[in-house]
Amino acid sequence: MKLEGKVALVTGSGRGIGREIALKLASEGANVVVNDLDAAPAEETVAEIKAMGRKAIACAGSVTEKGFAERFVNTAIEQLGGLDIIVNNAGYTWDNVIHKMTDEQWHAIMDVHVTAPFQILRAASEYLRVQTKKEAMEGREVFRKVVNISSIAGTGGNAGQANYSAGKAAIIGLTKAMSKEWGRYKVNVNCVAFGLIKTRLTEAAAGGDASIDVEGRKIKVGVNPDLLKTMEATVPIGRAGTPAEAAGSVYLFCIPESNYVSGQVLVCGGGFSM
């Protein structure tokens, strides 16, 4: 139980990779605030965590909505008694070539992948500052963790994803800046860049009509089966990763063994990188 008694915030943790991150942290002793756009999947993850004997509470809603960051952070502090781990995982893709991309597409993706994490970290800053000062006066050194989620689209770009690539590159910049700014608070700030991971966003979609609903927007998802096979063939391990494997890479940055690691980007891509 390497995370015994820790309190974690995980955005987008009702489904997919986020769900697996929340469950992994809970399996190692953490209590978790679970977030999802929709209440039902968030509550399902909460129930699974409680079945492990850990504490969990749902904080449903869009990470981009006004006031969400403060509500999210305060849920951890007021209802679970603290804040030790922040995982900025929530996100989606809304692809198009640049001459067809609208301002709405651009801003929606930048908001969820960059602005929301920034607002959550800003909302947590006062608590971290006060706690660190108190712990220092007591002669204690307590490390806390931030893990931001990027993508190989952010490290190398991807055609048809100008918005997503820009957002995922920006979160790397935010990670590196915060690792320097929060080092004095004993907060390790790192980033995981995912490669091809099996989720509802990347599953084979032969008909081309698979979609998700994001705040009233119908967003097409899925990958052409033939293209998916080609993509998997470029991965040295020979397949896409699973959400549980993706969660494992995030977990590495949350445990005490990574207390002297900060400002780093770990590519979780089965050996593939751009």
GIPEGI-V750601 format. One line per field, one symbol per residue. phi: phi as a letter, one per 30 degrees, with the letter a starting at -180 (. if undefined). A space follows every 50 residues. Layout:
phi->???
This chain:
phi->.dceidcccbdicdbhdedddedddddcjdcbccbaecdedddddedddd ddjccabcbdkddcddidedddddddddccilabbbcccelacbdadddc ddedddddddddcbddeeddddddddddddddddddddiccccbbbbccc adddcbiaeibeddddddddddddeddddddcedcicdcbbccdcdcdbd dcddbddicdabcbhicccdbjbeeddddddddddedjaddceddddddd eedccedcdccaicccdcbijcbc
